[in-house]
Amino acid sequence: MCKFEEVYDNGQSEQGYMLLNNNKLRYQYYDQQLFTIFFKNNDFYLVQNNQTEVFQKIQNNTEVVEELMNLATLYPNIKNNYQSNDLYLSIEKSKEHHFIKRLSIKSAYLNMSIYFFDCQNQTPHYRFFNFSPFFSYKY
């Protein structure tokens, strides 16, 4: 589990936290106008943070989260650079915690970095990976 900050090439940034456990993911933005992404049973789901009773399965634009899941599975045996289709990933490992410090993502439609910090090697309860019902989590 880690907190994250996404920084885009236009200077905009978004913050949140990420939970990982046995090929499950919860990637939640703090902003109530944004959303939470879940990966469970090989599918992605999106839940609006301000309407947590409504969810939808997503099948498009999941490449970045898929690569993040792949890297988390391989960690610490990862390379510094990867290419997947038109995504170019550059990775900086943390010396402070057992995860990635910075993930740089470049493609034709996206240029951003994700910084991971305050990572903890804990296993969150399985209910926090459920999208229906949605369980709130405080990091």
C-alpha positions in Angstrom: 0.0 0.0 0.0 1.3 3.4 -1.0 0.2 7.0 -1.4 0.7 8.4 -4.8 0.9 11.7 -6.6 0.4 11.9 -10.4 2.1 14.8 -12.1 1.1 15.6 -15.7 3.2 17.5 -18.3 0.9 20.6 -17.9 1.7 20.8 -14.2 -1.6 19.5 -13.0 -1.4 16.9 -10.2 -3.7 14.4 -8.5 -3.2 12.5 -5.3 -4.5 9.3 -3.7 -3.5 5.9 -2.5 -3.1 2.5 -3.9 -3.8 -0.9 -2.2 -2.4 -4.2 -3.7 -3.0 -7.7 -2.6 -2.9 -11.0 -4.5 -3.5 -9.6 -8.0 -6.2 -7.2 -6.7 -5.9 -3.4 -6.9 -7.6 -0.4 -5.4 -6.3 2.9 -6.9 -8.3 5.7 -5.3 -8.0 9.5 -5.8 -8.7 11.7 -2.8 -10.7 14.2 -4.9 -14.4 13.4 -4.4 -15.0 14.6 -8.0 -12.7 11.8 -9.3 -12.9 8.0 -9.0 -11.5 4.7 -7.7 -10.3 2.0 -10.0 -10.6 -1.6 -8.8 -8.9 -4.6 -10.4 -10.5 -7.9 -9.4 -11.0 -11.3 -11.1 -9.1 -10.0 -14.2 -11.5 -7.1 -14.7 -11.3 -3.3 -14.1 -14.1 -1.4 -12.4 -14.6 2.3 -11.9 -16.5 3.8 -9.0 -17.2 7.6 -8.7 -16.0 8.8 -5.4 -19.1 10.9 -4.9 -21.5 8.1 -5.9 -20.0 4.9 -4.4 -23.1 2.8 -5.0 -22.7 3.1 -8.8 -19.9 1.2 -10.6 -19.1 0.3 -14.1 -16.8 -2.2 -15.8 -14.1 -0.5 -17.9 -12.4 -2.1 -20.9 -10.7 0.9 -22.5 -7.7 3.0 -21.4 -6.6 0.5 -18.8 -3.0 0.1 -20.2 -1.3 2.2 -17.5 -3.0 0.4 -14.7 -2.3 -2.9 -16.3 1.4 -2.1 -16.5 1.4 -0.9 -12.9 -0.1 -4.3 -11.9 2.5 -6.1 -13.9 5.3 -4.1 -12.3 4.0 -4.7 -8.8 3.8 -8.4 -9.5 7.4 -8.5 -10.7 8.8 -6.2 -8.1 11.7 -6.2 -7.0 12.9 -8.0 -10.2 12.1 -5.2 -12.6 14.1 -3.4 -15.2 14.5 0.4 -15.4 12.7 0.7 -18.7 9.8 -1.0 -20.5 7.9 -0.6 -23.7 4.4 -1.9 -24.1 2.7 -1.0 -27.4 3.0 2.8 -27.5 3.7 3.1 -23.7 7.2 3.9 -22.6 7.8 3.3 -18.9 10.8 4.5 -16.9 11.2 3.2 -13.3 13.1 4.6 -10.4 13.2 2.2 -7.3 12.9 3.6 -3.9 15.7 3.4 -1.3 13.2 4.3 1.5 10.5 1.7 0.9 10.1 -1.6 -0.9 8.4 -0.4 -4.0 8.8 2.0 -6.9 9.7 5.6 -6.2 8.7 7.1 -9.5 7.0 5.7 -12.6 7.4 7.9 -15.7 4.9 7.2 -18.5 5.1 8.5 -22.0 2.9 7.8 -25.0 1.2 9.6 -27.8 -1.7 10.6 -25.5 -0.1 10.7 -22.1 3.0 12.2 -20.5 3.1 11.9 -16.7 4.9 10.6 -13.6 3.5 8.8 -10.7 5.4 9.2 -7.4 4.8 6.6 -4.7 5.5 7.4 -1.0 4.6 6.4 2.5 4.5 2.8 1.3 3.8 0.1 3.9 4.3 -3.6 3.5 0.8 -4.5 4.9 -2.0 -6.6 3.6 -5.3 -4.7 3.6 -8.4 -6.6 4.4 -10.1 -8.2 1.3 -13.2 -6.1 1.8 -11.3 -3.0 0.7 -11.0 -4.5 -2.8 -14.8 -4.8 -3.2 -16.5 -2.2 -5.3 -20.0 -3.4 -4.5 -20.5 -2.8 -1.7 -17.9 -0.1 -1.5 -16.0 0.0 1.8 -14.3 3.3 2.7 -10.6 3.1 3.5 -8.6 5.7 5.5 -4.9 5.6 4.7 
